[in-house]
Amino acid sequence: MSAIIVALLGAVDRRDWAALCSMVTPDVVYDRPGYPTIHGIDAWLAFYRDTRVITTGRHHVVRVLADDVEGFCWGDFAGVTRTGDPVEVLFADWYGFRGGRICQRRTFFYERAI
């Protein structure tokens, strides 16, 4: 399942919505800091197309650990926001898998929060 994690992040970077949707279950759940929990493939796609503050960027995955049930990855991301500001952040993701696809994702960012 390591390959699907890398493929998903690549699809996000390319803005390849068809590929992105093919990797998740219809009832996918996504938790991400600063946003309400995303439920379902339609909301997942709407987030990436219309809501996410990033317009372009690239994930650099440092490591992936995964089995058939869950996976974890970490790395860094560099991109540009909708307002044209550059962004660089360390990230980590936890994934749940079902039927060979991603059914749950939780993203963490390494930033000062408290």
N, C-alpha and C positions, 0 to 999 in steps of 0.2 A: 504493500500500500504506500510505500515511500514515493513511488513514481507518481501517484495521483496527486500527492501534495505538491510536488514540484510542478506538475502539469497545471494544477489549479492556479498557482501563483503566476505562472507564465501566461495563462489565459487572461488573468486580471491585468497584467502588464500590457498585453497586446490589445486589451479591450475586445476580446473574442467572446462575445456573449453566448453564442451557440455552444462553444466548447465549455465555457464555464457552467452552463446549465446542464450539460451532459454528464458532469462529474458529481452532481449532487442528487439526493433523493428529492421527490416532490415536496416532502414535508421538512426540508432542511431547516435547522435552527442555527442562527448566528448571533453570538454575543460579542460586542465590540465596545470599548470604552467611549462614553459620550453619546451613545445612540441607544434607543430602545431595542430590545431583543427583536431580531428579524425572524419571522415565521413564514416558511413556505418559499417555493422557488420564484413565484412572481414578485414577492417582496425582496427577495435576494437580488434578483435581476434589477429591480427598480433602484435599490440601494446603489449598486455599482454604476448604473447608467445615469441616475438623476440626483442622488443624494451625497454620495462620497465626495469629500472636499478635494480629493486628488484628481487631477486631469490626466497627468502622465507620470510614469515612474517605473522603477525596476526593483524587484525584490532580489536580493542576493542571499540565497539560502546557504548557511554555514553547515548545518547538520540536520538530518532527519532520523528519527527513531520511530518505527512503526511495526505493528503486527496486523492481524486481520480485524481487530476490534477497535483499536485506537492508535493515534500517532501524535507525534510532537515534532515541531521544527523551530529553529531559530535562525536569525540572520539580521540583515539590515535592509533598509528601504531608502531610496533616494528618489525624489520626484518633485513635482510642481503642483501647487494648489490652483484652484479655480481663479484665485485672485492674482496668480502669477508669482507667488512667493515660493522659494525653494524650501524643501523639507527633507530632513535626514533623520531617521529614527531607527533604533534597534527594536526588533519585534520578536515575539514568540507566539506560536499558535498551537492549540490543542485541537485534535480532530477525533470525532467518532465516526466509525464506518458501519455500513449495513449494505449487504448485497453488492459489495465491490464499489460502492459509492460513498461519498461523504454525506452523513446525515446530521452532523453537528460540528460547529467550529466555534472556538473561543480565541480571540486575539488579545494579546497583552503588549503594551508599549513600554519601553524603558524610558520614562520621563518623570520628572519631579511632579508628584501629585499632592503630597501633604507636607 
